[in-house]
Every structure is written in structure tokens, then in C-alpha cells.
């Protein structure tokens, strides 16, 4: 079964170690040893993560003498972002509508409390006046 490029990108991004590697590569190129430093996993495991990232097109690797360097390739991240953009807009609109609805509810509740407070104040004032009349 053929896997489309976007699925490969998201599969690669699904792993927190690979996301951390991409974050590091966003700062600049790095060797396998440099990428492995913050992790408590073996160099072969890091190499497997790099292979997944490379197959997804998220990184490129080059060899210079004995050093093998990895570089971030931003294009596929743009593809993933472009695919997600309509969903982001959908949620922005719906969350804005929810926020407006909740504000209306709060205003209505605040107005009801204010009306209730006003009525109690008027009742108290009325009671005070009647007591004064009877005395």
C-alpha cells in the first residue's frame, strides 16, 4: 500500500523524540552525536529516527569526510501547516462564537443579579418608609 507524503510527515511528527530533533535542527545543522546528546537512547536509535525524518522529507543528511550532518527541510512542515489551516480557521470561528455566547450568558446573569439587588433595595426602602409612617 502506497503511503502519501502528508501521512509520512504526520507519522514522523507523531513521535516526541523526532519533534525534539526537529526543534534542535531549527537552530542549525547537527551531527548524529550532537542530536543524540539530550536523549538517553543509543546512536542507532537516533539514526532510525533520522531515517524516518529523512523519508518524510523533513530533514536532509549530508556527509563531509567522517561527519554526517543533518539539516532541517522546512517545505514539508509548510505542507502540513497548509493542510491544517482550514481546520484552524474552523476552530477559531467556532471558539469565537462560543466566547461571544459565554459573554452574553455572563452579561445576562450579571443583569439579573443587578435587577435582583435593585428590587431588594427598593423593598428595603419601602419597608423603611412604612415603618417610619407607623411610628
C-alpha positions in Angstrom: 0.0 0.0 0.0 1.4 3.4 -1.0 1.6 6.0 1.7 1.0 9.6 0.8 3.6 12.2 1.7 1.3 14.0 4.2 0.8 10.8 6.1 4.5 10.2 6.2 5.0 13.8 7.5 2.4 13.4 10.3 3.7 9.9 11.2 7.2 11.4 11.6 5.9 14.3 13.7 3.9 11.9 15.9 7.0 11.0 17.9 8.2 13.4 20.6 11.9 12.4 20.1 11.6 13.3 16.4 9.9 16.6 17.2 12.7 17.4 19.6 15.3 16.6 16.9 13.5 18.9 14.5 13.4 21.7 17.1 17.2 21.2 17.6 17.8 21.3 13.8 15.8 24.6 13.6 18.7 26.1 15.4 21.2 24.8 12.8 22.7 21.7 11.3 24.0 18.9 13.7 25.7 15.6 13.6 24.1 12.4 14.9 26.2 12.6 18.1 25.1 16.2 18.7 21.4 15.3 18.2 21.7 12.3 20.5 23.2 14.3 23.4 19.9 15.2 25.2 18.4 11.7 24.9 19.1 8.6 26.8 18.8 6.4 23.8 21.5 4.8 21.6 23.1 6.3 18.5 21.5 3.6 16.3 18.1 4.6 17.7 18.7 8.2 16.9 19.8 7.1 13.4 16.5 5.3 13.0 14.6 8.4 14.0 16.7 10.4 11.5 15.8 7.9 8.8 12.1 8.4 9.4 12.5 12.2 9.3 14.5 11.9 6.1 12.0 9.6 4.4 9.3 12.1 5.3 11.4 14.9 3.7 11.7 16.8 7.0 15.5 16.6 7.0 18.3 16.1 4.6 21.6 14.4 5.5 25.0 15.1 4.0 28.4 13.5 4.6 31.6 15.5 4.8 34.6 13.3 5.4 33.7 11.3 8.5 30.9 13.6 9.7 27.3 13.0 8.8 25.3 16.2 9.2 21.5 16.7 9.3 19.6 19.8 8.2 16.0 20.8 8.6 13.9 20.9 5.5 11.0 23.3 6.1 9.0 22.6 3.0 7.1 19.5 4.4 6.2 21.4 7.5 4.6 24.0 5.3 2.6 21.3 3.6 1.4 20.0 7.0 0.5 23.6 8.0 -1.3 24.2 4.8 -3.4 21.1 5.3 -4.2 22.1 8.9 -5.1 25.7 8.1 -8.8 25.2 7.2 -9.3 23.4 10.4 -7.5 26.1 12.4 -9.9 28.7 10.8 -12.9 26.4 11.6 -11.9 26.2 15.3 -11.1 29.9 15.5 -14.5 30.8 14.2 -16.3 28.3 16.5 -14.3 29.3 19.6 -15.0 33.0 18.9 -18.7 32.1 18.7 -18.5 30.2 21.9 -16.7 33.1 23.6 -19.4 35.5 22.5 -22.1 33.2 23.7 -20.5 32.8 27.1 -20.1 36.6 27.4 -23.8 37.0 26.7 -24.7 34.5 29.4 -22.4 36.3 31.9 -24.0 39.7 31.0 -27.5 38.2 31.4 -26.6 36.7 34.7 -25.0 40.0 35.8 -28.1 41.9 34.7 -30.3 39.5 36.6 -28.2 39.9 39.8 -28.3 43.7 39.3 -32.1 43.7 38.9 -32.5 41.4 41.9 -30.3 43.7 44.0 -32.3 46.7 42.8 -35.6 45.1 43.8 -34.3 44.2 47.3 -33.0 47.7 47.8 -36.4 49.1 46.7 -38.2 46.7 49.0 -36.0 47.6 51.9 -36.5 51.3 51.2 -40.3 50.7 51.0 -40.2 48.8 54.3 -38.3 51.6 56.0 -40.8 54.2 54.8 -43.7 52.2 56.1 -42.1 51.7 59.5 -41.5 55.4 59.6 -45.1 56.1 58.8 -46.4 53.8 61.6 -44.1 55.4 64.2 
